[in-house]
């Protein structure tokens, strides 16, 4: 009796695994093949400055990546309650505290000021994840085993209508995205350049060098909010008139924000962290005057770096409150990093050249219909061949057993 039961359970498990295998394989075979556009650097006589005419005193501290208890505790963040997340981040001077549960929009404090609907999409082995800000619904499609650039583009396309903003999460983590991918991918708004697990400035510079105006996000991505070492290391400062979801997403979309890396002395208590980060250096000016970019801070910066096409260092100045960079005719974009003596680094969104009213974005690639059809024919033929031969082989084995 027990042997029969085990055999029956084994058959059920085999059937479930086979069905899951078929679903995954068919999903891969149905992925479109795209004709990616050749990258073109930013060009034009006009300069886009996301901070022009912005009140730099009106800013909000935000974190969009932290996980709470979800899915019966199977995912990261299983020790974190919604209330604990809120209290910990509120105590560290955060204004916007968004919980990015995996494949789930966290509704805690929905309707309150500062609430932004967020979730983290993706369940693949290589951590090719995305952060959806202003999320309306959850996309369950993903490519869990591997992802080519075509799979990544397809996911970004599918995510587009489900939220206000799509950010590529921690691209350097497990090589979920390569810098080369960023030259061609489109249909997303920004990159989580700063993350506790990996920082990814090379990916950002690759996208910007290809003429795709995508903005920065900085997040802790904390999995255990009881550990002070995981809290308050990376964040995003947003210049906005208010903290409604619409105001926050509009500011992020247009680049009225910057990422911050704040050093974390290991073993520091929450109270020590709160005291140390209560007052941070301020940026008082980010202006473009004729052919010059002007950066001014209220504290002496250890170093101000101006970075351009290809991620190359264009110029750096040290021990100064006000820095000027003269924009050259061949400068396509310029992003600024401001490093203070305390080890704090601010990563500003770039100024860039444009010939219209808004900076360029990489156009969404068209589907290569011929290659997509060939892929499907070859793929489904191979799958059918494997299934038929598997069925025939199983039948032969059964017939031999009966002899």
Secondary structure by P-SEA (a helix, b strand, c coil): caaaaaaaaaaaaaaaaaaaaaaaaaaaaabbbbbccccccccccbbbbccccccccbbbbbbcbbbccccccccccccccaaaaaaaaaaacccbbbbbccccccccccccccbbbbbbbbbccccbbbbbccccccccccccccccaaaaaaaaaaacccccbbbbccccccccccccccccccccccccccccccccaaaaaaaaaaccbbbbbbbccccccccccccccbbbbbbcccccaaaaaaaaaacccbbbbbbbcccccaaaaaaaaccccccccccccccbbbbbbcccccbbbbbccccccccccccccbbbbbbcccccbbbbbbbccccbbbbbbbbbbbcccccccccccccaaaaaaaaaaaaaaaaaaaaaaaaaaaaaaaaaaac
